[in-house]
Amino acid sequence: MLPFSMKLMKNACILGSDRPRLFSSINVPDAYETAFGVNERPLKLHEKISCVGREKLAEYFSDVFIDRLLSNPERVIDGASPEVVLTLEEIASGK
């Protein structure tokens, strides 16, 4: 926790603090992770996929898609078609 009071605005500036404004985003811990630890929190699909080997993904997808997926898995999965998400879920589950 930061040792001073703060107020966050949409542009991620920190106001009302005794330090200079910060213009970078702040990572807020996942509530489940904070309470139970990262190993106890169920992994999200993009976290599971980031641990899958490229060889396994290459059985189903093109190199271009895999490059995009591995560079920004959350964004790619959020924008993927339901069929692609279903296939990724099957890969992540080890089927």
N, C-alpha and C positions, 0 to 999 in steps of 0.2 A: 504494500500500500504506500502511496506517495505521502511523504511527511508534511503535507500542506493541503489546505482546502483548495478545491478546484471546481470549475464548472465547464462542462464540455459543450461545444456548439457543433453545428452540422459540419463545419469545415475542419473539425478536429483541433481547433485552437484551444489552448487552456487559458482561461481567464480567472482573475481573482486569486492568483497565486503569488508567492513571493519570489518566483523565478521568472526568467524571460519566457515569453510565449514560445510554445513548441508547435511547429507546423507539420509534424509527422503524426501518423495515426498511432494510437495507443492500443496495445493488445490487452483486451480484458479477458481474464481467465474464464474458461468454461465453468459454470457453476457445479456441474457434476464432477469435473476434474478436481476442482478446489475441495469439494467435500470428501471425495473417495479416492482421489489419486488417478493419474492417467491410465494406469494398468487396469483399474476397475471400471473405467468408463467405456461403454460400447463404442467401438470404432465406427466412424462414419464411412460411407462407401468410398469417398475420395482418399481417405487415409488408408483403407485396405488396398485400394488399387495402386497407391504409390509404393506398396511393398511387393507387388506382383512383378515377377521377372518379365523382361521385354520379350523373351522367347515365347512365353505363354500368351501374351497379348498378340504376338505376330501370327498366331494360329487363326485369329479372327479379324484383325484390323490391319490397315495399311501403315507403312512407316510414318507417313505424314500425320495420320491421326494419333499414332502412338507418341510421336514427338510432342504434339500439342497436349495430349493427355498427361504425359509425364512432366511437362513444364508447368502446367496449371490444371491439375486434376479436378479441383472443385468447380472451376468455371466451365471446363469442357463437359463434365458430367451434368451440371445444371442445364446446359444448352443442348444436350444430346437427346435423340429421339427415344421414346419408351423402349423400343426394341434393343437399342444399343445399351441403355441402362440395364435392361434385363440380362443381357449377355455379360455385362461387366459384373453384375451381382453374382451370376453363376461362376464366373472366373474367380471372383474374390472369395466365394465360399468354398472353392477347391473342387468343384464338380467338373 
